[in-house]
Amino acid sequence: MSDYEDDAIGGVLGGEGAQTYDRVKAKTTPNGVIFEVPCAGCGREQGVMAPWPEVAIMAVGQQPGNTWLYNQHAGGFMPNLACRCRINVRLVVTPDECSRYLRSGMAAGAVGAQQIAQWQAPFRRQG
């Protein structure tokens, strides 16, 4: 069993991903999306950054290197990150959510459609 499997089955995220966990806040920035997530172990607020290239890649259902790991049970990507108390950051971001964040980023002028297409192109060919 991976470190994340217990989080997906009856854990803190039982549905759509980050939006299901009402204590997670997402903010669109010029560099990407910043998630504010309380640690399930110690309660300390964790800032998790997803740069625009990673958000674009996750939007097409692909893993962007090893910074975000796909969790099949949760149906989304989880940051490969632990709190200082050694508890894994419990955040799931689905491809659909990533697509919504990209639309928000485009509306805010933080990211362009051409940039997104360039980041996604190699992953769409692998598809």
JOWO-V382230 format. One record per residue. N is the residue number from 0. RES is the residue in three letters. PHI is phi as a letter, one per 40 degrees, with the letter a starting at -180 (none if undefined). Layout:
# JOWO-V382230
n->N res->RES phi->PHI
n->N res->RES phi->PHI
This chain:
# JOWO-V382230
n->0 res->MET phi->none
n->1 res->SER phi->c
n->2 res->ASP phi->c
n->3 res->TYR phi->c
n->4 res->GLU phi->c
n->5 res->ASP phi->c
n->6 res->ASP phi->c
n->7 res->ALA phi->c
n->8 res->ILE phi->c
n->9 res->GLY phi->g
n->10 res->GLY phi->c
n->11 res->VAL phi->c
n->12 res->LEU phi->b
n->13 res->GLY phi->b
n->14 res->GLY phi->a
n->15 res->GLU phi->c
n->16 res->GLY phi->h
n->17 res->ALA phi->d
n->18 res->GLN phi->c
n->19 res->THR phi->c
n->20 res->TYR phi->c
n->21 res->ASP phi->c
n->22 res->ARG phi->c
n->23 res->VAL phi->c
n->24 res->LYS phi->b
n->25 res->ALA phi->b
n->26 res->LYS phi->b
n->27 res->THR phi->c
n->28 res->THR phi->b
n->29 res->PRO phi->c
n->30 res->ASN phi->c
n->31 res->GLY phi->i
n->32 res->VAL phi->b
n->33 res->ILE phi->b
n->34 res->PHE phi->b
n->35 res->GLU phi->b
n->36 res->VAL phi->b
n->37 res->PRO phi->c
n->38 res->CYS phi->c
n->39 res->ALA phi->c
n->40 res->GLY phi->c
n->41 res->CYS phi->b
n->42 res->GLY phi->g
n->43 res->ARG phi->c
n->44 res->GLU phi->c
n->45 res->GLN phi->b
n->46 res->GLY phi->c
n->47 res->VAL phi->b
n->48 res->MET phi->c
n->49 res->ALA phi->b
n->50 res->PRO phi->c
n->51 res->TRP phi->d
n->52 res->PRO phi->d
n->53 res->GLU phi->c
n->54 res->VAL phi->c
n->55 res->ALA phi->c
n->56 res->ILE phi->c
n->57 res->MET phi->c
n->58 res->ALA phi->c
n->59 res->VAL phi->c
n->60 res->GLY phi->g
n->61 res->GLN phi->b
n->62 res->GLN phi->c
n->63 res->PRO phi->c
n->64 res->GLY phi->g
n->65 res->ASN phi->b
n->66 res->THR phi->c
n->67 res->TRP phi->b
n->68 res->LEU phi->b
n->69 res->TYR phi->c
n->70 res->ASN phi->b
n->71 res->GLN phi->c
n->72 res->HIS phi->c
n->73 res->ALA phi->c
n->74 res->GLY phi->g
n->75 res->GLY phi->a
n->76 res->PHE phi->b
n->77 res->MET phi->b
n->78 res->PRO phi->c
n->79 res->ASN phi->c
n->80 res->LEU phi->a
n->81 res->ALA phi->b
n->82 res->CYS phi->c
n->83 res->ARG phi->c
n->84 res->CYS phi->c
n->85 res->ARG phi->g
n->86 res->ILE phi->c
n->87 res->ASN phi->c
n->88 res->VAL phi->c
n->89 res->ARG phi->c
n->90 res->LEU phi->a
n->91 res->VAL phi->b
n->92 res->VAL phi->b
n->93 res->THR phi->c
n->94 res->PRO phi->d
n->95 res->ASP phi->c
n->96 res->GLU phi->c
n->97 res->CYS phi->c
n->98 res->SER phi->c
n->99 res->ARG phi->c
n->100 res->TYR phi->c
n->101 res->LEU phi->c
n->102 res->ARG phi->c
n->103 res->SER phi->c
n->104 res->GLY phi->c
n->105 res->MET phi->c
n->106 res->ALA phi->c
n->107 res->ALA phi->c
n->108 res->GLY phi->g
n->109 res->ALA phi->c
n->110 res->VAL phi->a
n->111 res->GLY phi->b
n->112 res->ALA phi->c
n->113 res->GLN phi->c
n->114 res->GLN phi->c
n->115 res->ILE phi->d
n->116 res->ALA phi->d
n->117 res->GLN phi->c
n->118 res->TRP phi->c
n->119 res->GLN phi->c
n->120 res->ALA phi->d
n->121 res->PRO phi->c
n->122 res->PHE phi->c
n->123 res->ARG phi->c
n->124 res->ARG phi->c
n->125 res->GLN phi->c
n->126 res->GLY phi->e
